[in-house]
Amino acid sequence: MREGRLGYNCENGRYGLLAMDLWIDTGFHCGECMEVLVDDQWVQTRMEMNLAREWYLVETPYCGDLEYIRARIPD
């Protein structure tokens, strides 16, 4: 698993995965799966965009500004 935090990539307009300040994944597409840390537990989710054009993580409380959310993806 590659683990880091979500960060907004201004170059492609998507959230990606950062380790320190280096991109592990430069940008997720709608429907792409990952795990995020919710209340000290890893939860399977996917990134989507709602009608208000806000990014959100399905079946989590996270919507809108997703910066600094702990996330991980398979190798």
N, C-alpha and C positions, 0 to 999 in steps of 0.2 A: 504494500500500500504506500502511496505517496501522500504525505500529509502536510497541511499548511493552513493558510487562511484565505478567504475569498478577498479579492481586490478588483476594483473596476479598471478595465483596460481601455483608456481613452482612444487608443489607436484603432480598435475594432468595435467599440461600443458594447462590449460584453464583459461579464464577470469571469475572472479566471482564478487559478489557484497559485498562490505565492508561497515560497519558502524563503523567509527573511524578505529580501526585496527582489528575488529572482523568480521569474515565471516558471512554474512547473507545467502549467497548462495555460495558454494565452487567452482562452475564451471558450466558455461552455455555450452550447447551442440548446435551444428549447428541447426538452425531453431527455437531455443527457443525465445519466444517473451518477450519484455520488452519495457519500455519507456525511452528515453534519452532526456536531456535538450539541445536543439539547438536554439541559439539566444533567450533565455529566454522563450521558448515554449516547452512543453512536446510533443515529437513525438513518435508514435508507430514504432517499428523496430524489427528486429530479427538479431541475430548474425550468420554470415556465414564465410567461409574461401574461399579465391580466389585461382586461380591456382598457384600463387606465394607463397602460404601457409601463407598469411597474414589474420588475423582476420579483419572483417569489419562489420559495422552496415548498413543494407539495407536501402536505400533511405535517408541516412544522409551523411555528408561530412567526416565521421570518418572511417579511415582505417589504419591498421598497429598498432601503439602504442595506445592502448585504455585506458591506465592508467589515472585515475582521472576524467573520464567523469562521470557527474552526471547521475544516472540511478535509476529506480524504477521498482518493480515487484509487482504483486498482492499478497495478503496474502494467 
